[in-house]
Amino acid sequence: MAEIKIQVKGYKCERCGHEWIPRKKEYPILCPNCKSAYWDKPKKKN
Ligand SMILES: [Zn+2]
């Protein structure tokens, strides 16, 4: 049996770098690790 890597859609927090796979279909509001609501917003100058 060969080993393969299965790609699963997940999310990565832009703040703490935490990666996770959502169990719900809804778009995650908070990062489960750092609880940031801006986990999907990269840091910008403004
Ligand atoms: Zn985070």
mmCIF file of the protein (N, C-alpha, C, O) and its ligand, coordinates in Angstrom:
data_MODEL
# 
_entry.id   MODEL 
# 
loop_
_entity.id 
_entity.type 
_entity.pdbx_number_of_molecules 
1 polymer     1 
2 non-polymer 1 
# 
_entity_poly.entity_id                      1 
_entity_poly.type                           'polypeptide(L)' 
_entity_poly.nstd_linkage                   no 
_entity_poly.nstd_monomer                   no 
_entity_poly.pdbx_seq_one_letter_code       MAEIKIQVKGYKCERCGHEWIPRKKEYPILCPNCKSAYWDKPKKKN 
_entity_poly.pdbx_seq_one_letter_code_can   MAEIKIQVKGYKCERCGHEWIPRKKEYPILCPNCKSAYWDKPKKKN 
_entity_poly.pdbx_strand_id                 A 
# 
loop_
_entity_poly_seq.entity_id 
_entity_poly_seq.num 
_entity_poly_seq.mon_id 
_entity_poly_seq.hetero 
1 1  MET n 
1 2  ALA n 
1 3  GLU n 
1 4  ILE n 
1 5  LYS n 
1 6  ILE n 
1 7  GLN n 
1 8  VAL n 
1 9  LYS n 
1 10 GLY n 
1 11 TYR n 
1 12 LYS n 
1 13 CYS n 
1 14 GLU n 
1 15 ARG n 
1 16 CYS n 
1 17 GLY n 
1 18 HIS n 
1 19 GLU n 
1 20 TRP n 
1 21 ILE n 
1 22 PRO n 
1 23 ARG n 
1 24 LYS n 
1 25 LYS n 
1 26 GLU n 
1 27 TYR n 
1 28 PRO n 
1 29 ILE n 
1 30 LEU n 
1 31 CYS n 
1 32 PRO n 
1 33 ASN n 
1 34 CYS n 
1 35 LYS n 
1 36 SER n 
1 37 ALA n 
1 38 TYR n 
1 39 TRP n 
1 40 ASP n 
1 41 LYS n 
1 42 PRO n 
1 43 LYS n 
1 44 LYS n 
1 45 LYS n 
1 46 ASN n 
# 
loop_
_struct_asym.id 
_struct_asym.entity_id 
A 1 
B 2 
# 
loop_
_chem_comp.id 
_chem_comp.type 
_chem_comp.mon_nstd_flag 
ALA 'L-peptide linking' y 
ARG 'L-peptide linking' y 
ASN 'L-peptide linking' y 
ASP 'L-peptide linking' y 
CYS 'L-peptide linking' y 
GLN 'L-peptide linking' y 
GLU 'L-peptide linking' y 
GLY 'peptide linking'   y 
HIS 'L-peptide linking' y 
ILE 'L-peptide linking' y 
LEU 'L-peptide linking' y 
LYS 'L-peptide linking' y 
MET 'L-peptide linking' y 
PRO 'L-peptide linking' y 
SER 'L-peptide linking' y 
TRP 'L-peptide linking' y 
TYR 'L-peptide linking' y 
VAL 'L-peptide linking' y 
ZN  non-polymer         . 
# 
_pdbx_entity_nonpoly.entity_id   2 
_pdbx_entity_nonpoly.name        ? 
_pdbx_entity_nonpoly.comp_id     ZN 
# 
_pdbx_nonpoly_scheme.asym_id         B 
_pdbx_nonpoly_scheme.entity_id       2 
_pdbx_nonpoly_scheme.mon_id          ZN 
_pdbx_nonpoly_scheme.ndb_seq_num     1 
_pdbx_nonpoly_scheme.pdb_seq_num     101 
_pdbx_nonpoly_scheme.auth_seq_num    101 
_pdbx_nonpoly_scheme.pdb_mon_id      ZN 
_pdbx_nonpoly_scheme.auth_mon_id     ZN 
_pdbx_nonpoly_scheme.pdb_strand_id   A 
_pdbx_nonpoly_scheme.pdb_ins_code    . 
# 
loop_
_atom_site.group_PDB 
_atom_site.id 
_atom_site.type_symbol 
_atom_site.label_atom_id 
_atom_site.label_alt_id 
_atom_site.label_comp_id 
_atom_site.label_asym_id 
_atom_site.label_entity_id 
_atom_site.label_seq_id 
_atom_site.pdbx_PDB_ins_code 
_atom_site.Cartn_x 
_atom_site.Cartn_y 
_atom_site.Cartn_z 
_atom_site.occupancy 
_atom_site.B_iso_or_equiv 
_atom_site.pdbx_formal_charge 
_atom_site.auth_seq_id 
_atom_site.auth_comp_id 
_atom_site.auth_asym_id 
_atom_site.auth_atom_id 
_atom_site.pdbx_PDB_model_num 
ATOM   1   N  N  . MET A 1 1  ? 0.851   -1.208 0.000  1.00 0.00 ? 1   MET A N  1 
ATOM   2   C  CA . MET A 1 1  ? 0.000   0.000  0.000  1.00 0.00 ? 1   MET A CA 1 
ATOM   3   C  C  . MET A 1 1  ? 0.875   1.242  0.000  1.00 0.00 ? 1   MET A C  1 
ATOM   4   O  O  . MET A 1 1  ? 1.733   1.414  0.866  1.00 0.00 ? 1   MET A O  1 
ATOM   5   N  N  . ALA A 1 2  ? 0.654   2.075  -0.948 1.00 0.00 ? 2   ALA A N  1 
ATOM   6   C  CA . ALA A 1 2  ? 1.454   3.288  -1.040 1.00 0.00 ? 2   ALA A CA 1 
ATOM   7   C  C  . ALA A 1 2  ? 0.861   4.388  -0.174 1.00 0.00 ? 2   ALA A C  1 
ATOM   8   O  O  . ALA A 1 2  ? -0.349  4.480  0.036  1.00 0.00 ? 2   ALA A O  1 
ATOM   9   N  N  . GLU A 1 3  ? 1.742   5.189  0.301  1.00 0.00 ? 3   GLU A N  1 
ATOM   10  C  CA . GLU A 1 3  ? 1.294   6.303  1.132  1.00 0.00 ? 3   GLU A CA 1 
ATOM   11  C  C  . GLU A 1 3  ? 1.084   7.534  0.267  1.00 0.00 ? 3   GLU A C  1 
ATOM   12  O  O  . GLU A 1 3  ? 1.924   7.872  -0.568 1.00 0.00 ? 3   GLU A O  1 
ATOM   13  N  N  . ILE A 1 4  ? -0.005  8.176  0.466  1.00 0.00 ? 4   ILE A N  1 
ATOM   14  C  CA . ILE A 1 4  ? -0.284  9.399  -0.295 1.00 0.00 ? 4   ILE A CA 1 
ATOM   15  C  C  . ILE A 1 4  ? -0.634  10.523 0.658  1.00 0.00 ? 4   ILE A C  1 
ATOM   16  O  O  . ILE A 1 4  ? -1.001  10.300 1.812  1.00 0.00 ? 4   ILE A O  1 
ATOM   17  N  N  . LYS A 1 5  ? -0.514  11.705 0.160  1.00 0.00 ? 5   LYS A N  1 
ATOM   18  C  CA . LYS A 1 5  ? -0.899  12.862 0.951  1.00 0.00 ? 5   LYS A CA 1 
ATOM   19  C  C  . LYS A 1 5  ? -2.233  13.378 0.433  1.00 0.00 ? 5   LYS A C  1 
ATOM   20  O  O  . LYS A 1 5  ? -2.382  13.701 -0.745 1.00 0.00 ? 5   LYS A O  1 
ATOM   21  N  N  . ILE A 1 6  ? -3.177  13.445 1.324  1.00 0.00 ? 6   ILE A N  1 
ATOM   22  C  CA . ILE A 1 6  ? -4.497  13.936 0.934  1.00 0.00 ? 6   ILE A CA 1 
ATOM   23  C  C  . ILE A 1 6  ? -4.608  15.405 1.278  1.00 0.00 ? 6   ILE A C  1 
ATOM   24  O  O  . ILE A 1 6  ? -4.405  15.817 2.420  1.00 0.00 ? 6   ILE A O  1 
ATOM   25  N  N  . GLN A 1 7  ? -4.928  16.170 0.280  1.00 0.00 ? 7   GLN A N  1 
ATOM   26  C  CA . GLN A 1 7  ? -5.065  17.601 0.501  1.00 0.00 ? 7   GLN A CA 1 
ATOM   27  C  C  . GLN A 1 7  ? -6.471  17.917 0.984  1.00 0.00 ? 7   GLN A C  1 
ATOM   28  O  O  . GLN A 1 7  ? -7.461  17.543 0.356  1.00 0.00 ? 7   GLN A O  1 
ATOM   29  N  N  . VAL A 1 8  ? -6.538  18.596 2.086  1.00 0.00 ? 8   VAL A N  1 
ATOM   30  C  CA . VAL A 1 8  ? -7.823  18.981 2.636  1.00 0.00 ? 8   VAL A CA 1 
ATOM   31  C  C  . VAL A 1 8  ? -7.888  20.494 2.713  1.00 0.00 ? 8   VAL A C  1 
ATOM   32  O  O  . VAL A 1 8  ? -6.918  21.157 3.078  1.00 0.00 ? 8   VAL A O  1 
ATOM   33  N  N  . LYS A 1 9  ? -9.024  21.016 2.369  1.00 0.00 ? 9   LYS A N  1 
ATOM   34  C  CA . LYS A 1 9  ? -9.180  22.461 2.444  1.00 0.00 ? 9   LYS A CA 1 
ATOM   35  C  C  . LYS A 1 9  ? -9.207  22.896 3.896  1.00 0.00 ? 9   LYS A C  1 
ATOM   36  O  O  . LYS A 1 9  ? -9.958  22.363 4.713  1.00 0.00 ? 9   LYS A O  1 
ATOM   37  N  N  . GLY A 1 10 ? -8.382  23.864 4.195  1.00 0.00 ? 10  GLY A N  1 
ATOM   38  C  CA . GLY A 1 10 ? -8.351  24.357 5.562  1.00 0.00 ? 10  GLY A CA 1 
ATOM   39  C  C  . GLY A 1 10 ? -8.081  25.838 5.575  1.00 0.00 ? 10  GLY A C  1 
ATOM   40  O  O  . GLY A 1 10 ? -8.083  26.496 4.535  1.00 0.00 ? 10  GLY A O  1 
ATOM   41  N  N  . TYR A 1 11 ? -7.851  26.351 6.751  1.00 0.00 ? 11  TYR A N  1 
ATOM   42  C  CA . TYR A 1 11 ? -7.611  27.782 6.897  1.00 0.00 ? 11  TYR A CA 1 
ATOM   43  C  C  . TYR A 1 11 ? -6.330  28.019 7.661  1.00 0.00 ? 11  TYR A C  1 
ATOM   44  O  O  . TYR A 1 11 ? -5.903  27.180 8.454  1.00 0.00 ? 11  TYR A O  1 
ATOM   45  N  N  . LYS A 1 12 ? -5.721  29.157 7.423  1.00 0.00 ? 12  LYS A N  1 
ATOM   46  C  CA . LYS A 1 12 ? -4.522  29.522 8.152  1.00 0.00 ? 12  LYS A CA 1 
ATOM   47  C  C  . LYS A 1 12 ? -4.671  30.928 8.685  1.00 0.00 ? 12  LYS A C  1 
ATOM   48  O  O  . LYS A 1 12 ? -5.038  31.852 7.958  1.00 0.00 ? 12  LYS A O  1 
ATOM   49  N  N  . CYS A 1 13 ? -4.384  31.076 9.954  1.00 0.00 ? 13  CYS A N  1 
ATOM   50  C  CA . CYS A 1 13 ? -4.480  32.381 10.594 1.00 0.00 ? 13  CYS A CA 1 
ATOM   51  C  C  . CYS A 1 13 ? -3.302  33.248 10.182 1.00 0.00 ? 13  CYS A C  1 
ATOM   52  O  O  . CYS A 1 13 ? -2.148  32.826 10.263 1.00 0.00 ? 13  CYS A O  1 
ATOM   53  N  N  . GLU A 1 14 ? -3.601  34.452 9.745  1.00 0.00 ? 14  GLU A N  1 
ATOM   54  C  CA . GLU A 1 14 ? -2.546  35.376 9.325  1.00 0.00 ? 14  GLU A CA 1 
ATOM   55  C  C  . GLU A 1 14 ? -1.841  35.995 10.521 1.00 0.00 ? 14  GLU A C  1 
ATOM   56  O  O  . GLU A 1 14 ? -0.781  36.605 10.379 1.00 0.00 ? 14  GLU A O  1 
ATOM   57  N  N  . ARG A 1 15 ? -2.412  35.843 11.659 1.00 0.00 ? 15  ARG A N  1 
ATOM   58  C  CA . ARG A 1 15 ? -1.851  36.464 12.868 1.00 0.00 ? 15  ARG A CA 1 
ATOM   59  C  C  . ARG A 1 15 ? -0.895  35.532 13.597 1.00 0.00 ? 15  ARG A C  1 
ATOM   60  O  O  . ARG A 1 15 ? 0.232   35.911 13.914 1.00 0.00 ? 15  ARG A O  1 
ATOM   61  N  N  . CYS A 1 16 ? -1.345  34.321 13.860 1.00 0.00 ? 16  CYS A N  1 
ATOM   62  C  CA . CYS A 1 16 ? -0.506  33.416 14.649 1.00 0.00 ? 16  CYS A CA 1 
ATOM   63  C  C  . CYS A 1 16 ? 0.034   32.244 13.829 1.00 0.00 ? 16  CYS A C  1 
ATOM   64  O  O  . CYS A 1 16 ? 0.856   31.465 14.311 1.00 0.00 ? 16  CYS A O  1 
ATOM   65  N  N  . GLY A 1 17 ? -0.436  32.129 12.590 1.00 0.00 ? 17  GLY A N  1 
ATOM   66  C  CA . GLY A 1 17 ? 0.070   31.067 11.735 1.00 0.00 ? 17  GLY A CA 1 
ATOM   67  C  C  . GLY A 1 17 ? -0.585  29.723 11.974 1.00 0.00 ? 17  GLY A C  1 
ATOM   68  O  O  . GLY A 1 17 ? -0.193  28.721 11.376 1.00 0.00 ? 17  GLY A O  1 
ATOM   69  N  N  . HIS A 1 18 ? -1.573  29.698 12.840 1.00 0.00 ? 18  HIS A N  1 
ATOM   70  C  CA . HIS A 1 18 ? -2.265  28.445 13.137 1.00 0.00 ? 18  HIS A CA 1 
ATOM   71  C  C  . HIS A 1 18 ? -3.048  27.962 11.925 1.00 0.00 ? 18  HIS A C  1 
ATOM   72  O  O  . HIS A 1 18 ? -3.704  28.751 11.244 1.00 0.00 ? 18  HIS A O  1 
ATOM   73  N  N  . GLU A 1 19 ? -2.976  26.658 11.659 1.00 0.00 ? 19  GLU A N  1 
ATOM   74  C  CA . GLU A 1 19 ? -3.719  26.076 10.553 1.00 0.00 ? 19  GLU A CA 1 
ATOM   75  C  C  . GLU A 1 19 ? -4.718  25.090 11.098 1.00 0.00 ? 19  GLU A C  1 
ATOM   76  O  O  . GLU A 1 19 ? -4.410  24.315 12.003 1.00 0.00 ? 19  GLU A O  1 
ATOM   77  N  N  . TRP A 1 20 ? -5.917  25.117 10.550 1.00 0.00 ? 20  TRP A N  1 
ATOM   78  C  CA . TRP A 1 20 ? -6.937  24.186 11.024 1.00 0.00 ? 20  TRP A CA 1 
ATOM   79  C  C  . TRP A 1 20 ? -7.909  23.849 9.915  1.00 0.00 ? 20  TRP A C  1 
ATOM   80  O  O  . TRP A 1 20 ? -8.033  24.547 8.909  1.00 0.00 ? 20  TRP A O  1 
ATOM   81  N  N  . ILE A 1 21 ? -8.593  22.740 10.153 1.00 0.00 ? 21  ILE A N  1 
ATOM   82  C  CA . ILE A 1 21 ? -9.616  22.285 9.209  1.00 0.00 ? 21  ILE A CA 1 
ATOM   83  C  C  . ILE A 1 21 ? -10.975 22.498 9.865  1.00 0.00 ? 21  ILE A C  1 
ATOM   84  O  O  . ILE A 1 21 ? -11.252 21.949 10.932 1.00 0.00 ? 21  ILE A O  1 
ATOM   85  N  N  . PRO A 1 22 ? -11.810 23.288 9.228  1.00 0.00 ? 22  PRO A N  1 
ATOM   86  C  CA . PRO A 1 22 ? -13.113 23.583 9.824  1.00 0.00 ? 22  PRO A CA 1 
ATOM   87  C  C  . PRO A 1 22 ? -14.048 22.389 9.765  1.00 0.00 ? 22  PRO A C  1 
ATOM   88  O  O  . PRO A 1 22 ? -14.071 21.651 8.780  1.00 0.00 ? 22  PRO A O  1 
ATOM   89  N  N  . ARG A 1 23 ? -14.800 22.210 10.801 1.00 0.00 ? 23  ARG A N  1 
ATOM   90  C  CA . ARG A 1 23 ? -15.785 21.125 10.824 1.00 0.00 ? 23  ARG A CA 1 
ATOM   91  C  C  . ARG A 1 23 ? -17.125 21.585 10.271 1.00 0.00 ? 23  ARG A C  1 
ATOM   92  O  O  . ARG A 1 23 ? -17.905 20.797 9.736  1.00 0.00 ? 23  ARG A O  1 
ATOM   93  N  N  . LYS A 1 24 ? -17.366 22.868 10.412 1.00 0.00 ? 24  LYS A N  1 
ATOM   94  C  CA . LYS A 1 24 ? -18.623 23.411 9.912  1.00 0.00 ? 24  LYS A CA 1 
ATOM   95  C  C  . LYS A 1 24 ? -18.422 23.991 8.525  1.00 0.00 ? 24  LYS A C  1 
ATOM   96  O  O  . LYS A 1 24 ? -17.301 24.291 8.114  1.00 0.00 ? 24  LYS A O  1 
ATOM   97  N  N  . LYS A 1 25 ? -19.516 24.141 7.820  1.00 0.00 ? 25  LYS A N  1 
ATOM   98  C  CA . LYS A 1 25 ? -19.423 24.699 6.480  1.00 0.00 ? 25  LYS A CA 1 
ATOM   99  C  C  . LYS A 1 25 ? -19.265 26.210 6.506  1.00 0.00 ? 25  LYS A C  1 
ATOM   100 O  O  . LYS A 1 25 ? -18.785 26.820 5.551  1.00 0.00 ? 25  LYS A O  1 
ATOM   101 N  N  . GLU A 1 26 ? -19.676 26.793 7.613  1.00 0.00 ? 26  GLU A N  1 
ATOM   102 C  CA . GLU A 1 26 ? -19.611 28.247 7.689  1.00 0.00 ? 26  GLU A CA 1 
ATOM   103 C  C  . GLU A 1 26 ? -18.174 28.744 7.747  1.00 0.00 ? 26  GLU A C  1 
ATOM   104 O  O  . GLU A 1 26 ? -17.281 28.072 8.263  1.00 0.00 ? 26  GLU A O  1 
ATOM   105 N  N  . TYR A 1 27 ? -17.982 29.917 7.213  1.00 0.00 ? 27  TYR A N  1 
ATOM   106 C  CA . TYR A 1 27 ? -16.670 30.536 7.250  1.00 0.00 ? 27  TYR A CA 1 
ATOM   107 C  C  . TYR A 1 27 ? -16.314 30.864 8.695  1.00 0.00 ? 27  TYR A C  1 
ATOM   108 O  O  . TYR A 1 27 ? -17.110 31.484 9.400  1.00 0.00 ? 27  TYR A O  1 
ATOM   109 N  N  . PRO A 1 28 ? -15.151 30.466 9.138  1.00 0.00 ? 28  PRO A N  1 
ATOM   110 C  CA . PRO A 1 28 ? -14.792 30.703 10.543 1.00 0.00 ? 28  PRO A CA 1 
ATOM   111 C  C  . PRO A 1 28 ? -14.692 32.190 10.873 1.00 0.00 ? 28  PRO A C  1 
ATOM   112 O  O  . PRO A 1 28 ? -14.132 32.978 10.110 1.00 0.00 ? 28  PRO A O  1 
ATOM   113 N  N  . ILE A 1 29 ? -15.237 32.546 12.006 1.00 0.00 ? 29  ILE A N  1 
ATOM   114 C  CA . ILE A 1 29 ? -15.222 33.938 12.439 1.00 0.00 ? 29  ILE A CA 1 
ATOM   115 C  C  . ILE A 1 29 ? -13.951 34.246 13.210 1.00 0.00 ? 29  ILE A C  1 
ATOM   116 O  O  . ILE A 1 29 ? -13.343 35.304 13.045 1.00 0.00 ? 29  ILE A O  1 
ATOM   117 N  N  . LEU A 1 30 ? -13.565 33.310 14.048 1.00 0.00 ? 30  LEU A N  1 
ATOM   118 C  CA . LEU A 1 30 ? -12.390 33.512 14.880 1.00 0.00 ? 30  LEU A CA 1 
ATOM   119 C  C  . LEU A 1 30 ? -11.355 32.424 14.623 1.00 0.00 ? 30  LEU A C  1 
ATOM   120 O  O  . LEU A 1 30 ? -11.681 31.299 14.247 1.00 0.00 ? 30  LEU A O  1 
ATOM   121 N  N  . CYS A 1 31 ? -10.122 32.791 14.836 1.00 0.00 ? 31  CYS A N  1 
ATOM   122 C  CA . CYS A 1 31 ? -9.069  31.789 14.835 1.00 0.00 ? 31  CYS A CA 1 
ATOM   123 C  C  . CYS A 1 31 ? -9.223  30.964 16.110 1.00 0.00 ? 31  CYS A C  1 
ATOM   124 O  O  . CYS A 1 31 ? -9.276  31.534 17.200 1.00 0.00 ? 31  CYS A O  1 
ATOM   125 N  N  . PRO A 1 32 ? -9.294  29.646 16.003 1.00 0.00 ? 32  PRO A N  1 
ATOM   126 C  CA . PRO A 1 32 ? -9.483  28.832 17.207 1.00 0.00 ? 32  PRO A CA 1 
ATOM   127 C  C  . PRO A 1 32 ? -8.285  28.868 18.136 1.00 0.00 ? 32  PRO A C  1 
ATOM   128 O  O  . PRO A 1 32 ? -8.389  28.482 19.300 1.00 0.00 ? 32  PRO A O  1 
ATOM   129 N  N  . ASN A 1 33 ? -7.159  29.324 17.639 1.00 0.00 ? 33  ASN A N  1 
ATOM   130 C  CA . ASN A 1 33 ? -5.960  29.363 18.475 1.00 0.00 ? 33  ASN A CA 1 
ATOM   131 C  C  . ASN A 1 33 ? -5.817  30.689 19.220 1.00 0.00 ? 33  ASN A C  1 
ATOM   132 O  O  . ASN A 1 33 ? -5.718  30.708 20.447 1.00 0.00 ? 33  ASN A O  1 
ATOM   133 N  N  . CYS A 1 34 ? -5.805  31.803 18.473 1.00 0.00 ? 34  CYS A N  1 
ATOM   134 C  CA . CYS A 1 34 ? -5.575  33.100 19.106 1.00 0.00 ? 34  CYS A CA 1 
ATOM   135 C  C  . CYS A 1 34 ? -6.860  33.907 19.244 1.00 0.00 ? 34  CYS A C  1 
ATOM   136 O  O  . CYS A 1 34 ? -6.847  35.019 19.772 1.00 0.00 ? 34  CYS A O  1 
ATOM   137 N  N  . LYS A 1 35 ? -7.975  33.340 18.764 1.00 0.00 ? 35  LYS A N  1 
ATOM   138 C  CA . LYS A 1 35 ? -9.288  33.968 18.897 1.00 0.00 ? 35  LYS A CA 1 
ATOM   139 C  C  . LYS A 1 35 ? -9.380  35.322 18.201 1.00 0.00 ? 35  LYS A C  1 
ATOM   140 O  O  . LYS A 1 35 ? -10.239 36.139 18.530 1.00 0.00 ? 35  LYS A O  1 
ATOM   141 N  N  . SER A 1 36 ? -8.493  35.552 17.242 1.00 0.00 ? 36  SER A N  1 
ATOM   142 C  CA . SER A 1 36 ? -8.527  36.824 16.537 1.00 0.00 ? 36  SER A CA 1 
ATOM   143 C  C  . SER A 1 36 ? -9.602  36.807 15.463 1.00 0.00 ? 36  SER A C  1 
ATOM   144 O  O  . SER A 1 36 ? -9.737  35.838 14.716 1.00 0.00 ? 36  SER A O  1 
ATOM   145 N  N  . ALA A 1 37 ? -10.366 37.891 15.397 1.00 0.00 ? 37  ALA A N  1 
ATOM   146 C  CA . ALA A 1 37 ? -11.395 38.013 14.370 1.00 0.00 ? 37  ALA A CA 1 
ATOM   147 C  C  . ALA A 1 37 ? -10.784 38.437 13.041 1.00 0.00 ? 37  ALA A C  1 
ATOM   148 O  O  . ALA A 1 37 ? -11.450 38.432 12.006 1.00 0.00 ? 37  ALA A O  1 
ATOM   149 N  N  . TYR A 1 38 ? -9.521  38.800 13.088 1.00 0.00 ? 38  TYR A N  1 
ATOM   150 C  CA . TYR A 1 38 ? -8.835  39.263 11.880 1.00 0.00 ? 38  TYR A CA 1 
ATOM   151 C  C  . TYR A 1 38 ? -7.833  38.225 11.391 1.00 0.00 ? 38  TYR A C  1 
ATOM   152 O  O  . TYR A 1 38 ? -6.816  38.556 10.782 1.00 0.00 ? 38  TYR A O  1 
ATOM   153 N  N  . TRP A 1 39 ? -8.141  36.972 11.670 1.00 0.00 ? 39  TRP A N  1 
ATOM   154 C  CA . TRP A 1 39 ? -7.213  35.892 11.321 1.00 0.00 ? 39  TRP A CA 1 
ATOM   155 C  C  . TRP A 1 39 ? -6.994  35.773 9.813  1.00 0.00 ? 39  TRP A C  1 
ATOM   156 O  O  . TRP A 1 39 ? -5.955  35.293 9.361  1.00 0.00 ? 39  TRP A O  1 
ATOM   157 N  N  . ASP A 1 40 ? -8.013  36.229 9.023  1.00 0.00 ? 40  ASP A N  1 
ATOM   158 C  CA . ASP A 1 40 ? -7.879  36.102 7.567  1.00 0.00 ? 40  ASP A CA 1 
ATOM   159 C  C  . ASP A 1 40 ? -7.431  37.398 6.918  1.00 0.00 ? 40  ASP A C  1 
ATOM   160 O  O  . ASP A 1 40 ? -7.375  37.504 5.693  1.00 0.00 ? 40  ASP A O  1 
ATOM   161 N  N  . LYS A 1 41 ? -7.112  38.386 7.749  1.00 0.00 ? 41  LYS A N  1 
ATOM   162 C  CA . LYS A 1 41 ? -6.682  39.680 7.216  1.00 0.00 ? 41  LYS A CA 1 
ATOM   163 C  C  . LYS A 1 41 ? -5.184  39.870 7.483  1.00 0.00 ? 41  LYS A C  1 
ATOM   164 O  O  . LYS A 1 41 ? -4.757  40.046 8.624  1.00 0.00 ? 41  LYS A O  1 
ATOM   165 N  N  . PRO A 1 42 ? -4.416  39.828 6.419  1.00 0.00 ? 42  PRO A N  1 
ATOM   166 C  CA . PRO A 1 42 ? -2.970  40.053 6.607  1.00 0.00 ? 42  PRO A CA 1 
ATOM   167 C  C  . PRO A 1 42 ? -2.701  41.447 7.146  1.00 0.00 ? 42  PRO A C  1 
ATOM   168 O  O  . PRO A 1 42 ? -3.460  42.384 6.902  1.00 0.00 ? 42  PRO A O  1 
ATOM   169 N  N  . LYS A 1 43 ? -1.628  41.560 7.869  1.00 0.00 ? 43  LYS A N  1 
ATOM   170 C  CA . LYS A 1 43 ? -1.264  42.861 8.423  1.00 0.00 ? 43  LYS A CA 1 
ATOM   171 C  C  . LYS A 1 43 ? -0.928  43.836 7.308  1.00 0.00 ? 43  LYS A C  1 
ATOM   172 O  O  . LYS A 1 43 ? -0.161  43.532 6.394  1.00 0.00 ? 43  LYS A O  1 
ATOM   173 N  N  . LYS A 1 44 ? -1.526  45.023 7.412  1.00 0.00 ? 44  LYS A N  1 
ATOM   174 C  CA . LYS A 1 44 ? -1.262  46.066 6.428  1.00 0.00 ? 44  LYS A CA 1 
ATOM   175 C  C  . LYS A 1 44 ? -0.854  47.342 7.140  1.00 0.00 ? 44  LYS A C  1 
ATOM   176 O  O  . LYS A 1 44 ? -0.976  47.472 8.358  1.00 0.00 ? 44  LYS A O  1 
ATOM   177 N  N  . LYS A 1 45 ? -0.367  48.275 6.342  1.00 0.00 ? 45  LYS A N  1 
ATOM   178 C  CA . LYS A 1 45 ? 0.156   49.503 6.942  1.00 0.00 ? 45  LYS A CA 1 
ATOM   179 C  C  . LYS A 1 45 ? -0.946  50.391 7.506  1.00 0.00 ? 45  LYS A C  1 
ATOM   180 O  O  . LYS A 1 45 ? -0.743  51.091 8.498  1.00 0.00 ? 45  LYS A O  1 
ATOM   181 N  N  . ASN A 1 46 ? -2.108  50.357 6.872  1.00 0.00 ? 46  ASN A N  1 
ATOM   182 C  CA . ASN A 1 46 ? -3.159  51.254 7.355  1.00 0.00 ? 46  ASN A CA 1 
ATOM   183 C  C  . ASN A 1 46 ? -3.752  50.624 8.604  1.00 0.00 ? 46  ASN A C  1 
ATOM   184 O  O  . ASN A 1 46 ? -4.664  51.190 9.206  1.00 0.00 ? 46  ASN A O  1 
HETATM 185 ZN ZN . ZN  B 2 .  ? -4.569  32.843 15.128 1.00 0.00 2 101 ZN  A ZN 1 
# 
